[in-house]
Amino acid sequence: MQELLLETAPRIVLGLMFLIGVIDGYWYVFTGNNLIHPPMSDRGAQFEQALKSAGFFWPFMKTVDLVAVFCLLTNQAPAFGLALLAPIMSVVVLFQFFLNPKGIPIALLLIVCGGLLAYAYADRYAALF
């Protein structure tokens, strides 16, 4: 039961959240439109548009997300998947807190799921510290 609550559930939730982002991100890359676009502040929209208009960054980020989602949802090297997502999650959390306060609940969910998984995989990250 403890493994389900501390590892499996956060891994699945985090994987599904980023899978939705990957699908929407690739949809934008190929069509120029979003499938899902939650409410966003003006400053948040400007930041997101800057990332998209850079040309290379958005597809690169979504490809990294896709690899991480695969790792998390298939439970193949999930600690590697979390390590790939950690910098992206950090930016998303800071983005929500500083540029788009409407997304703070999502940021809190990322913090909880990421924290639980970091705790669950702490032995795999020990060599880094």
N, C-alpha and C positions, 0 to 999 in steps of 0.2 A: 504493500500500500504506500509506503514511504517513497519508493522509487517512482510510483505512478504520479504522486503529487509533486515531488521535487525534481524529477527529471523528464519523464515521458510527457506529462501534460504541458509544461512550459516549452518543451522542444516542439511539440505539435502546434501549439498556439503560435509560437514565434515563426515556425516554418510556414504556417498558413497565412499569417499576416504579411510576411515578405513574399509569399507566392502571389498574393493578390497584387502587391506592388510590382512584381516582375511582369505579370500579365498586363497590367495597366501600362507599365513602362515600355514594354515591347510594342503594345498597341499604339502608343504615342510615336514611337520610332518609325513604325511602318505606315501609320495613317495621318499623323499630325494632330490627332485628337485623343482625349482621355476617355476611357470607359467609366472610370470612377474619379470624381474630383470632389472631395469633401470641402466644406466651407473653409475659406482661407482669407487671412488678412491681406491687405494690399502689399505690405512689406514682404510677407511670405510668398505671395504670388510673384513678386519681382525677383526674389531669390531663386525660386524654382525655375522661372523663365530664363534666368541667367545661366543656370546649370544646363538647361535644355538647349539653349542657343549656342553654347560652347561647341556643340557638334559631336565631339568625341566622348565627352564625359558621361552623358546620360546612358548611351548604350553600354559603355564600359562598366558603369556602376550596376546596371541591371544584369549584366553577364556575371559579375561577381556575386550579386544577390542570387542568381539562378543556381550557381554552383553551391552556395551556402544552403539554399533551400533544399537542394537535392540531398546534401549531407544530413541535414536535420530530419527531413521527412522519411528518408530511407534508413536512418540510424546507422549510416556508414560514415565513419569519422565525424560524428556530430561535434566533437570539440574543435575540429578544424573549421567546420561550418560556423560555429559561434565565433571563432577567432576572425574569420573573414567578415562577419557581420558587426563585430564590435566597433570598428571605427565608423561604420555607416550608422549604427544605432546611436553612437555618441552625437553625431551631427544631427540626426533626426530628433533626438531628445532636446538638444540645445535649440534647434530650429523651432520646435513646438513651444518651448518655454519663453524664448525671446522674440520670435517673429510671428508666431501663430498660436496664441493662447487657447484658441478653440480646440486645439489638438492635444492639450495637456493630458486628458485621460489616456490617449494612445501612448504618449510618452511614459506615463506611469506604468502602463502594461508592459512596455518594452523594458523598463528598469526592473520590474519584478521578474519577468521571464528571464531576462539576461542575467540578473543576479542569481536566481535559483540555478540556472545552468552553469554559471561560473563556479558556484559552490559545488555542484554535482561533479564537475570535471576538474576540480582544483588539482587533483593529483596529476592530471595530464599537462597542466600548465606549470607545475612546480619547477621544472628545469628552466623556465623563462625567468624565474625570480631567484 
